[in-house]
Amino acid sequence: MPRPRDNQPHLPEPNRPEPRARRVTERLTVEHDVVVLKFGSSILAHEGTIADAVHEVYREVRSGRRVVVVCSAMGNTTDDLAKRAGEITDKPHPAAYAALLAVGESHSAAQVALAIDAAGMPAILLDPAQIDLRTHGDPVNAEPVSMDASPIKREIEAGNVVVLPGFAGRDERGFTTLLGRGGSDLTALFVAHHCGATRCRLVKDVDGWYDADPKSAGARKYAHLSYADAIASPAQIVQSKCVEYACKHAMVIEVGALGSVAPSVVGEGESTLVAPHATPRPVRVAMLGLGTVGGGVMRHMLSAPDRYDIRRVLVRDPSKYADKLEDASILCQDADAVFADDPELVVELIGGTSLAGDLLERALDRGCSVVTANKALMARDGVRLRALADTRGAKLLDSAAVGGSVPMLEAVRRLAAHREIVSLAGVLNGTTNFILDQMARDSRYDEALAEAQRLGFAEADPTADVGGFDAAQKLCLLCRVAWDPALPEDSVEVTGIESLAQNAPDVDRGHVRRLVARASRNGDGAVLARVALEPVPEGSELARAHDEQNVLIVQLGDGRREVVKGRGAGRWPTAEAVFADTEQVVRALQPRLAPAQ
């Protein structure tokens, strides 16, 4: 609670001018909502925990925000490196010592960037030298004084997730320096300030800032914590110098756990505490299918037993998966067994429209929420199934049905709520895009298709992909969100790429082939939609979607356009989108779940 005024610690004056030698760079203005996420060593405890950080990044990306990630070293890496330096010499040179310890953050950031990209989000790794992060003072406990935020702005405006190692900078001579204990938090705040970020969240292993050790009896969480109380707090969740920096620049700090919807907020105003509440039990889950994507989704769920209780998994042949699961008893072939344990969430990944449609209708009719990646079913029956979900008070989410982890449906839904959408244009099928790029590298059509199948981008029967029908189904779903027409799939004019198997005509110089899905409304409000092979200029957004990547360009009525891009095919991008939907359902269900026993 707030402390008496005479016990308040000294706080810096907001926006106090700095000496000329330590003048900071000006903040940049960016067109998008930017959030800085900082992952500490407790979050990045080891390589196996990187996926949790990726989920947090994707949660922000699919909400339409541009994301900058700041990483600490993994686990005890910094301590291990410091110990190694001590084994070499008892008087390490400050620059060499700083350079050695900074390796931990660089190693961590590189792995996180690779994981984000593998999950389907384009990610760019930058380092302190590239953003010219300059420091002053003690080489191992320096203060950041300036940086060049333009490389970050350039990448986030291009739609990339920017990943940075924390903790390190460069002095006036270019030597590596460290920002001391809590340095990665300070990096995140410094970057957030100079990038014009709207939010800076420090992701911790506890869900907020408490008035005592969170594990102790009676510890209470702060909803809001004043700068002064944060500095005076015995629970040093964030170092005082970070809070002082935030105070000086009137910045708000969010402190919360992975997936938190109610982090503690440090800022101006009086401190307030959250009323205690019981932890809800996990959501009962039934899965339909355990193939490539289903296996990825299950892995994510099993890593969060506090939120997911997987009761049943429907498969054709349980013996095929029995040795891959710790508890094979959850496998079943009988659809009735799926509903025997009264699931609250059904995850459908079997594909097709007949059995999947029957099971989803049955689930929704029981008031059970559903997550699906079934574009064919949603294009055909989505309007009816959504109406049923609404009637029964259930959720029906299908983000992965379009674009894998590229949040196309979310982007269109968000834009349509506030602006007029004039047209849609995109590369919506990663399989055909991969084939076209392989052919541009002198592969034959059959060779490129076989490679796509080997890599898991194409099914054994690729007709839906190469015939353009997959892209048409996705276009129907996008049009439905953009303009709310019940656009039937057969109203889309479709031409695939099969003709290239016999004849691959030359493309005009400066152009590349793309299977492009387009839709717009005419003066009467009717939607005109088609999927066709087109030559597009090499420098265009459509051309820059390479291999399995997807891209969607949304043209708005005010002349602006929104571009979303990323990997649209593959196990992990699709699994990431499905898991994000399940997380959204869990957050919606938790308030009414009974406390965990």
C-alpha positions in Angstrom: 0.0 0.0 0.0 1.2 3.6 -0.4 3.8 4.7 2.1 3.9 7.9 4.1 5.2 10.8 2.2 8.3 11.2 4.3 9.3 7.6 3.5 9.0 8.1 -0.2 12.4 7.4 -2.0 13.8 10.1 -4.2 12.6 10.0 -7.8 14.1 11.7 -10.8 12.2 14.6 -12.2 10.3 13.6 -15.4 12.0 14.6 -18.6 14.9 16.3 -16.9 17.3 17.6 -19.6 20.5 15.6 -19.9 24.0 17.0 -20.2 25.1 17.6 -23.8 27.6 14.7 -23.6 24.8 12.3 -22.6 22.0 13.6 -24.9 19.6 10.8 -25.8 18.3 10.3 -29.3 14.8 11.5 -30.1 11.9 9.1 -30.0 10.6 7.8 -33.3 7.0 8.0 -34.5 5.7 4.7 -35.9 2.5 4.0 -37.7 1.6 0.9 -35.7 0.9 -0.1 -32.1 4.3 -1.3 -30.8 4.9 -3.5 -27.8 8.2 -4.4 -26.3 8.4 -7.8 -24.6 11.3 -8.7 -22.4 11.9 -12.4 -21.5 14.2 -13.0 -18.5 16.3 -16.0 -17.6 13.4 -17.4 -15.5 11.3 -17.6 -18.7 14.1 -18.7 -21.0 15.2 -21.3 -18.5 16.4 -23.7 -21.2 15.9 -24.4 -24.9 12.6 -26.2 -24.1 11.0 -23.1 -22.8 11.6 -21.0 -25.9 8.2 -22.2 -27.3 6.4 -20.5 -24.4 8.0 -17.2 -25.3 7.0 -17.7 -29.0 3.4 -18.1 -27.9 3.5 -14.8 -26.1 5.0 -13.1 -29.2 2.3 -14.6 -31.4 -0.5 -13.5 -29.0 0.6 -9.9 -29.6 1.2 -10.3 -33.4 -2.3 -11.7 -33.9 -3.7 -8.7 -32.0 -2.3 -6.5 -34.7 0.7 -5.2 -32.8 4.3 -4.8 -34.0 6.6 -6.6 -31.5 10.1 -6.0 -30.3 11.6 -8.8 -28.1 14.4 -8.3 -25.7 16.1 -11.5 -24.4 18.1 -12.3 -21.3 20.6 -15.1 -21.3 19.1 -18.6 -20.7 19.0 -19.9 -17.1 22.3 -19.7 -15.3 24.3 -18.9 -18.4 25.5 -15.5 -17.1 26.7 -16.9 -13.8 28.4 -19.8 -15.7 30.2 -17.3 -18.0 31.3 -15.2 -15.0 32.6 -18.2 -13.3 34.6 -19.2 -16.4 36.2 -15.7 -16.5 37.2 -16.2 -12.9 38.8 -19.5 -13.7 40.9 -17.8 -16.4 42.0 -14.7 -14.4 41.2 -13.0 -11.1 41.5 -9.6 -12.8 39.6 -9.8 -16.0 39.9 -6.8 -18.4 36.5 -5.1 -18.3 36.0 -5.0 -22.0 36.8 -8.7 -22.4 34.7 -9.6 -19.4 31.8 -7.7 -20.7 32.1 -9.2 -24.2 32.2 -12.7 -22.7 29.1 -12.2 -20.5 27.2 -10.6 -23.4 27.6 -13.9 -25.3 24.8 -15.4 -23.2 22.2 -12.8 -24.4 23.3 -13.0 -28.0 23.0 -16.8 -28.0 19.6 -16.7 -26.4 18.3 -14.0 -28.7 19.4 -15.9 -31.8 17.6 -19.0 -30.7 14.4 -17.1 -29.9 14.6 -15.4 -33.3 14.9 -18.7 -35.1 12.0 -20.2 -33.1 9.7 -17.2 -33.9 10.6 -17.5 -37.6 10.0 -21.3 -37.5 6.5 -20.6 -36.0 5.7 -18.6 -39.1 6.3 -15.1 -38.0 9.1 -13.2 -39.9 11.8 -12.3 -37.4 14.9 -10.2 -37.6 17.7 -10.4 -35.1 19.5 -7.1 -34.4 22.4 -6.5 -32.0 23.5 -3.5 -29.9 26.0 -2.4 -32.6 23.3 -2.3 -35.3 21.1 0.0 -33.2 24.2 1.9 -32.0 23.2 1.5 -28.3 25.7 3.7 -26.5 26.5 3.7 -22.8 28.3 5.8 -20.3 30.1 4.9 -17.0 31.3 1.7 -15.4 31.9 -0.9 -18.2 30.0 -3.6 -16.2 27.3 -1.4 -14.8 26.9 1.2 -17.5 23.9 3.5 -18.2 22.4 3.7 -21.7 22.5 7.2 -23.1 21.6 7.0 -26.8 20.6 4.7 -29.7 19.6 4.7 -33.3 16.0 3.4 -33.4 15.6 3.7 -37.1 16.7 0.0 -37.9 14.0 -1.2 -35.5 11.4 1.1 -37.0 12.3 -0.1 -40.5 11.9 -3.7 -39.6 8.7 -3.4 -37.5 7.0 -1.3 -40.2 7.9 -4.1 -42.7 6.0 -6.4 -40.5 8.9 -8.2 -38.9 9.3 -9.2 -35.3 12.5 -7.6 -34.0 14.6 -9.6 -31.5 17.4 -8.0 -29.5 19.8 -9.2 -26.9 19.5 -7.2 -23.6 22.1 -6.3 -21.0 24.8 -5.0 -23.4 25.8 -1.8 -25.2 28.8 0.0 -26.6 30.9 2.8 -25.0 32.2 5.8 -26.8 35.2 3.7 -28.0 33.0 0.9 -29.3 33.9 -1.6 -26.6 31.2 -3.9 -25.2 29.6 -2.8 -21.9 27.1 -4.3 -19.6 24.1 -2.6 -18.0 24.5 -4.3 -14.7 22.0 -6.4 -12.7 18.6 -6.1 -14.3 20.2 -4.8 -17.4 17.9 -6.6 -19.8 14.9 -4.9 -18.2 16.6 -1.6 -18.7 17.4 -2.4 -22.3 13.7 -3.1 -22.9 12.6 0.2 -21.3 15.2 2.2 -23.1 14.3 0.6 -26.5 10.5 1.0 -25.8 11.0 4.7 -25.0 13.0 5.4 -28.2 10.8 3.3 -30.5 7.7 5.1 -29.3 6.2 1.8 -28.0 2.8 2.0 -26.4 3.6 -0.8 -24.0 6.6 -2.5 -22.3 6.0 -5.8 -20.6 8.6 -7.5 -18.5 7.6 -11.1 -18.6 8.5 -12.9 -15.4 7.9 -16.3 -13.8 5.3 -14.8 -11.4 2.1 -13.1 -12.6 2.8 -9.6 -11.3 4.4 -7.7 -8.5 3.5 -8.8 -5.0 3.8 -7.1 -1.6 5.8 -10.1 -0.3 7.4 -13.3 -1.7 4.6 -14.7 -4.0 5.1 -18.1 -2.5 4.5 -16.9 1.0 1.2 -17.2 2.7 -0.9 -14.0 2.4 1.2 -12.5 -0.4 -1.0 -10.1 -2.4 -0.6 -8.9 -5.9 -0.6 -5.3 -7.0 -3.0 -4.2 -9.7 -1.1 -0.9 -9.8 2.1 0.1 -8.1 3.5 3.7 -7.9 7.0 4.4 -8.9 7.9 5.2 -5.3 6.4 2.1 -3.8 8.1 -0.1 -6.5 11.5 1.3 -5.6 10.8 0.9 -1.9 9.3 -2.6 -2.3 11.2 -5.5 -0.5 10.3 -7.7 -3.5 12.7 -6.4 -6.1 10.9 -7.8 -9.1 12.4 -4.9 -11.2 15.6 -3.1 -10.3 15.3 0.4 -8.9 17.3 2.0 -11.7 14.7 0.6 -14.2 11.8 2.1 -12.2 13.7 5.4 -12.0 14.1 5.4 -15.7 10.4 4.7 -16.3 9.5 7.5 -13.8 11.8 10.0 -15.5 10.2 9.4 -18.9 6.6 8.8 -17.5 6.6 5.3 -18.9 4.3 2.5 -17.7 5.8 -0.9 -16.9 3.8 -4.1 -17.1 5.0 -7.0 -15.0 3.3 -10.3 -15.6 3.6 -14.0 -16.4 3.3 -15.7 -19.8 -0.2 -15.4 -21.0 -1.3 -12.9 -18.4 -4.3 -10.8 -19.0 -3.9 -8.8 -15.8 -0.3 -7.9 -15.2 0.8 -5.5 -12.5 1.2 -2.0 -13.8 3.9 0.3 -12.4 3.3 4.0 -13.1 1.9 7.2 -11.7 -0.8 7.2 -9.1 -1.7 5.4 -5.9 -0.8 1.7 -5.4 -3.7 -0.8 -5.3 -3.9 -4.5 -4.5 -5.8 -7.2 -6.3 -8.5 -9.1 -4.4 -7.4 -12.8 -3.8 -9.0 -15.3 -6.1 -8.8 -19.1 -6.5 -6.8 -20.7 -9.4 -9.3 -22.3 -11.9 -8.9 -25.9 -12.8 -7.6 -26.9 -16.3 -10.1 -27.1 -19.2 -11.2 -30.5 -20.3 -10.1 -31.1 -23.9 -10.9 -33.6 -26.6 -8.7 -33.7 -29.7 -9.9 -35.0 -33.1 -6.8 -36.2 -35.0 -3.1 -36.5 -34.0 -1.3 -36.0 -37.3 1.5 -33.6 -38.0 -0.3 -30.5 -36.8 -2.2 -32.3 -34.1 1.0 -33.7 -32.6 2.4 -30.1 -32.5 -0.7 -28.8 -30.8 -0.7 -31.6 -28.2 3.0 -30.9 -27.4 2.0 -27.3 -26.6 -0.9 -28.3 -24.5 1.1 -30.9 -22.5 3.6 -28.2 -21.6 0.7 -26.3 -19.9 -1.0 -28.8 -17.6 -2.3 -26.0 -15.4 -4.6 -25.0 -18.3 -5.3 -28.2 -20.3 -6.6 -31.6 -19.3 -6.5 -33.7 -22.4 -9.2 -36.4 -21.8 -9.6 -38.0 -25.3 -7.8 -38.1 -28.7 -9.8 -39.5 -31.6 -7.6 -41.4 -34.1 -8.1 -44.0 -36.8 -5.4 -46.4 -35.5 -4.5 -46.0 -31.8 -1.6 -48.5 -32.1 0.1 -46.0 -34.4 0.4 -43.5 -31.5 0.4 -45.6 -28.4 4.2 -45.6 -27.9 4.4 -41.8 -28.5 2.2 -40.9 -25.5 2.8 -41.2 -21.8 -0.8 -42.2 -21.3 -2.1 -44.1 -24.3 -5.5 -44.7 -22.6 -6.7 -41.3 -23.9 -6.6 -42.7 -27.5 -9.9 -43.8 -28.9 -11.6 -44.7 -32.2 -15.1 -44.2 -31.1 -16.6 -40.8 -31.6 -19.0 -41.4 -28.7 -16.0 -41.8 -26.4 -14.9 -38.3 -27.3 -17.9 -36.8 -25.5 -18.0 -39.3 -22.6 -15.9 -37.1 -20.4 -17.9 -34.0 -21.1 -15.2 -31.9 -22.8 -15.3 -28.2 -22.7 -13.0 -27.7 -25.7 -12.8 -29.8 -28.9 -9.8 -29.3 -31.2 -10.6 -30.6 -34.7 -7.6 -31.5 -36.9 -8.8 -34.5 -38.9 -9.8 -32.5 -42.0 -12.5 -33.3 -44.5 -16.1 -32.2 -44.2 -18.3 -35.2 -43.4 -17.0 -36.7 -40.1 -15.5 -33.4 -39.0 -18.7 -31.6 -39.7 -20.8 -34.1 -37.7 -18.5 -34.0 -34.7 -18.2 -30.2 -34.6 -22.0 -29.8 -34.9 -22.4 -32.3 -32.1 -19.8 -30.5 -29.9 -21.3 -27.1 -30.5 -24.9 -28.4 -29.8 -23.6 -29.5 -26.4 -22.3 -26.0 -25.7 -18.7 -27.2 -26.1 -16.3 -24.7 -27.7 -14.4 -25.7 -30.8 -11.1 -24.8 -32.4 -10.5 -26.0 -36.0 -8.1 -25.5 -38.9 -10.6 -27.0 -41.4 -10.9 -24.4 -44.2 -13.1 -26.6 -46.4 -15.6 -27.2 -43.7 -15.7 -23.5 -42.6 -16.0 -22.3 -46.2 -19.0 -24.6 -46.7 -20.7 -24.6 -43.3 -19.1 -21.8 -41.3 -22.1 -19.5 -41.3 -24.4 -22.2 -39.9 -21.9 -23.5 -37.4 -21.2 -20.0 -36.0 -24.9 -19.5 -35.6 -25.2 -22.7 -33.7 -22.2 -21.7 -31.5 -23.8 -18.4 -30.7 -27.1 -20.0 -29.8 -25.4 -22.4 -27.4 -23.0 -19.9 -25.9 -19.9 -21.7 -27.3 -16.8 -20.4 -29.0 -15.9 -21.4 -32.6 -12.4 -20.3 -33.6 -10.7 -21.0 -36.9 -7.7 -18.8 -37.2 -5.4 -21.5 -38.6 -7.8 -22.1 -41.5 -6.3 -19.2 -43.4 -2.6 -18.5 -43.6 -1.2 -20.8 -40.9 0.2 -18.5 -38.3 -0.2 -15.4 -40.5 -3.1 -13.7 -38.6 -5.1 -12.9 -41.8 -8.6 -13.4 -40.4 -7.7 -11.4 -37.3 -6.3 -8.6 -39.3 -9.3 -8.4 -41.6 -11.7 -8.6 -38.7 -9.9 -5.8 -36.8 -9.8 -3.5 -39.8 -13.4 -4.2 -40.9 -14.6 -3.1 -37.4 -13.3 0.4 -37.9 -12.6 1.0 -41.6 -13.9 0.4 -45.0 -12.2 -2.5 -46.8 -12.0 -1.9 -50.6 -10.2 -5.0 -51.7 -8.1 -8.1 -50.7 -5.2 -9.5 -52.6 -2.9 -12.2 -51.4 -0.8 -15.4 -51.8 -2.9 -17.7 -49.7 -1.5 -21.2 -50.5 2.1 -22.0 -49.4 2.2 -25.2 -51.3 1.7 -23.6 -54.7 4.0 -20.8 -53.8 6.8 -23.2 -52.9 6.3 -25.1 -56.2 6.4 -21.8 -58.2 9.6 -20.7 -56.5 11.2 -24.1 -57.1 10.3 -23.9 -60.7 11.8 -20.4 -60.9 15.0 -22.1 -59.7 14.9 -24.5 -62.7 13.0 -27.4 -61.1 10.4 -29.2 -63.1 6.8 -29.2 -61.9 6.8 -32.8 -60.8 10.1 -32.4 -59.0 8.9 -29.3 -57.2 5.7 -31.0 -56.2 7.5 -34.0 -54.9 9.8 -31.8 -52.8 6.8 -30.0 -51.4 5.3 -33.3 -50.4 8.6 -34.5 -48.8 8.7 -31.3 -46.7 5.1 -31.7 -45.6 3.8 -28.6 -47.4 1.7 -30.7 -49.8 -0.7 -33.6 -49.2 -0.4 -37.0 -50.9 -3.3 -35.8 -53.0 -2.4 -32.2 -53.8 -5.5 -31.4 -55.9 -6.9 -28.9 -53.5 -3.7 -26.9 -53.4 -2.5 -27.0 -57.1 -6.1 -26.7 -58.4 -6.5 -23.4 -56.5 -9.4 -24.7 -54.4 -7.6 -24.3 -51.1 -6.9 -20.7 -51.9 -10.5 -20.2 -53.0 -11.8 -21.6 -49.7 -9.5 -19.2 -47.7 -10.7 -16.3 -49.9 -14.3 -17.1 -49.0 -13.5 -17.0 -45.3 -11.7 -13.7 -45.7 -14.5 -12.1 -47.7 -17.0 -13.2 -45.1 -15.1 -11.4 -42.4 -14.4 -8.3 -44.6 -17.9 -7.8 -45.9 -20.2 -10.3 -44.2 -21.6 -12.0 -47.3 -22.3 -15.7 -47.3 -19.9 -16.0 -50.3 -20.2 -19.6 -51.6 -17.0 -21.3 -52.8 -18.4 -22.0 -56.2 -18.8 -18.2 -56.8 -15.0 -17.8 -56.9 -13.5 -18.0 -60.3 -10.6 -20.5 -59.9 -7.6 -21.4 -62.0 -4.8 -23.4 -60.5 -1.3 -24.2 -61.6 -1.7 -27.7 -63.0 -1.2 -26.4 -66.5 2.5 -25.8 -65.6 3.0 -29.5 -65.5 2.8 -29.6 -69.3 3.8 -26.1 -70.2 5.6 -23.5 -68.2 5.5 -20.3 -70.3 8.2 -17.7 -69.9 7.5 -14.8 -67.5 8.2 -11.2 -68.5 11.5 -9.9 -67.3 11.2 -8.3 -63.9 8.2 -10.5 -62.9 7.6 -13.8 -61.1 4.6 -16.2 -61.1 2.3 -16.2 -58.1 -1.1 -17.8 -57.6 -3.0 -14.7 -56.5 -6.4 -14.6 -54.7 -8.2 -11.3 -55.2 -11.6 -10.0 -54.1 -13.4 -6.7 -54.2 -16.9 -5.3 -54.2 -18.5 -3.6 -57.2 -20.8 -0.6 -57.0 -23.8 -2.8 -56.2 -22.0 -4.3 -53.2 -21.6 -7.7 -54.8 -18.3 -9.4 -54.1 -16.1 -10.4 -57.1 -13.6 -13.0 -56.2 -11.0 -15.0 -58.2 -7.9 -17.1 -57.8 -5.5 -17.2 -60.8 -1.9 -17.5 -61.8 -0.4 -14.0 -62.4 2.9 -12.4 -63.3 3.7 -9.9 -60.5 6.5 -7.4 -60.3 9.6 -8.7 -58.6 9.7 -5.9 -56.0 6.0 -6.2 -55.0 4.7 -7.6 -51.7 3.2 -10.6 -53.6 6.6 -11.4 -55.1 8.4 -11.1 -51.8 6.3 -14.0 -50.4 8.8 -16.8 -51.0 8.4 -20.6 -50.9 5.8 -21.5 -48.2 5.2 -17.9 -47.2 1.8 -16.3 -47.4 0.9 -12.6 -47.7 -2.3 -10.6 -47.6 -2.7 -7.0 -48.7 -5.8 -5.3 -47.4 -6.7 -2.1 -49.3 -8.6 0.4 -47.2 -11.1 3.1 -48.2 -8.8 5.9 -47.0 -6.1 4.9 -49.4 -3.9 3.1 -46.8 -3.2 -0.6 -46.9 -2.4 -3.2 -44.3 0.0 -6.1 -45.1 0.3 -9.3 -43.1 2.8 -12.0 -44.0 4.6 -15.1 -42.7 4.8 -18.8 -43.2 1.4 -20.2 -44.4 2.3 -23.9 -44.4 4.0 -26.4 -42.2 3.5 -28.1 -38.9 4.7 -25.4 -36.5 3.1 -22.3 -38.1 -0.3 -24.1 -38.2 0.1 -25.5 -34.7 1.0 -22.1 -33.4 -2.3 -20.6 -34.8 -4.4 -23.5 -33.4 -2.8 -23.2 -30.0 -3.4 -19.5 -29.9 -7.1 -20.2 -30.5 -7.1 -22.7 -27.7 -5.5 -20.2 -25.4 -8.2 -17.7 -26.3 -10.9 -20.2 -25.4 -9.2 -21.1 -22.1 -9.1 -17.4 -21.2 -12.8 -17.1 -21.9 -13.7 -20.2 -20.0 -11.5 -19.8 -16.9 -13.7 -17.2 -15.0 -16.5 -19.8 -14.7 -14.4 -22.8 -14.0 -14.3 -24.3 -10.5 -11.1 -23.8 -8.5 -8.4 -26.4 -8.9 -8.5 -29.1 -6.2 
